Amino acid sequence: MAKVKGAVTVNQERCKGCDLCVVACPTDVLMLQPKEVNNRGYHFAFMKNPDACIGCASCATVCPDGCIEVYRVTIK
Protein backbone atom coordinates (compact mmCIF):
# COMPACT_ATOMS: atom_id res chain seq x y z
CA MET A 1 0.00 0.00 0.00
CA ALA A 2 1.30 3.45 -0.92
CA LYS A 3 2.07 5.93 1.82
CA VAL A 4 1.10 9.59 1.51
CA LYS A 5 3.60 12.19 2.67
CA GLY A 6 2.61 15.82 3.01
CA ALA A 7 4.30 19.19 3.14
CA VAL A 8 2.97 22.56 4.24
CA THR A 9 4.17 25.97 3.13
CA VAL A 10 3.08 29.04 5.06
CA ASN A 11 3.25 32.56 3.67
CA GLN A 12 4.89 33.93 6.80
CA GLU A 13 4.33 37.59 5.95
CA ARG A 14 0.55 37.12 5.53
CA CYS A 15 0.11 34.89 8.60
CA LYS A 16 -1.49 36.69 11.53
CA GLY A 17 -0.87 33.95 14.09
CA CYS A 18 -4.51 33.13 14.76
CA ASP A 19 -3.55 29.54 15.80
CA LEU A 20 -6.48 27.94 13.93
CA CYS A 21 -4.17 25.81 11.77
CA VAL A 22 -2.27 24.55 14.81
CA VAL A 23 -5.49 23.42 16.48
CA ALA A 24 -6.89 21.86 13.27
CA CYS A 25 -3.83 19.68 12.58
CA PRO A 26 -4.54 16.05 13.59
CA THR A 27 -0.86 15.06 13.65
CA ASP A 28 0.58 18.03 15.58
CA VAL A 29 2.74 19.29 12.70
CA LEU A 30 2.30 23.06 13.01
CA MET A 31 3.26 25.50 15.73
CA LEU A 32 3.43 29.27 16.11
CA GLN A 33 6.95 30.68 16.05
CA PRO A 34 7.65 31.46 19.74
CA LYS A 35 10.40 34.07 19.30
CA GLU A 36 10.26 35.48 15.77
CA VAL A 37 7.59 37.78 14.34
CA ASN A 38 6.82 38.80 10.76
CA ASN A 39 6.84 42.37 9.43
CA ARG A 40 3.33 42.91 10.76
CA GLY A 41 4.35 41.90 14.30
CA TYR A 42 2.62 38.51 14.43
CA HIS A 43 4.05 35.16 15.52
CA PHE A 44 3.64 33.07 12.35
CA ALA A 45 2.98 29.35 11.88
CA PHE A 46 5.69 26.93 10.81
CA MET A 47 6.21 23.16 10.51
CA LYS A 48 7.73 21.97 13.78
CA ASN A 49 7.34 18.27 12.92
CA PRO A 50 7.45 17.95 9.10
CA ASP A 51 7.83 14.15 9.07
CA ALA A 52 4.40 13.70 10.67
CA CYS A 53 2.48 15.58 7.94
CA ILE A 54 -0.05 13.40 6.13
CA GLY A 55 -1.20 16.09 3.69
CA CYS A 56 -4.79 16.21 4.94
CA ALA A 57 -5.05 20.00 4.27
CA SER A 58 -7.08 20.67 7.44
CA CYS A 59 -4.77 23.57 8.19
CA ALA A 60 -5.29 25.17 4.79
CA THR A 61 -9.05 24.71 5.03
CA VAL A 62 -9.38 26.64 8.30
CA CYS A 63 -6.87 29.41 7.46
CA PRO A 64 -8.93 32.63 7.19
CA ASP A 65 -6.23 34.42 5.18
CA GLY A 66 -5.44 31.61 2.73
CA CYS A 67 -1.73 31.71 3.47
CA ILE A 68 -1.21 27.93 3.72
CA GLU A 69 -0.56 25.56 0.81
CA VAL A 70 -0.43 21.79 1.24
CA TYR A 71 1.39 19.39 -1.07
CA ARG A 72 1.02 15.61 -1.16
CA VAL A 73 3.43 13.00 -2.48
CA THR A 74 2.60 9.31 -2.78
CA ILE A 75 5.50 7.08 -1.81
CA LYS A 76 5.29 3.57 -3.25
RAZI-V114558 format. One record per helix or strand of 3 or more residues. SS is the DSSP state (2 for helix, 1 for strand). FROM is the first residue (numbers start at 1). TO is the last residue. If there is no record, write none. Layout:
ss;from;to
SS;FROM;TO
SS;FROM;TO
This chain:
ss;from;to
1;3;10
2;20;24
1;30;32
1;45;47
2;50;52
2;58;62
1;68;75
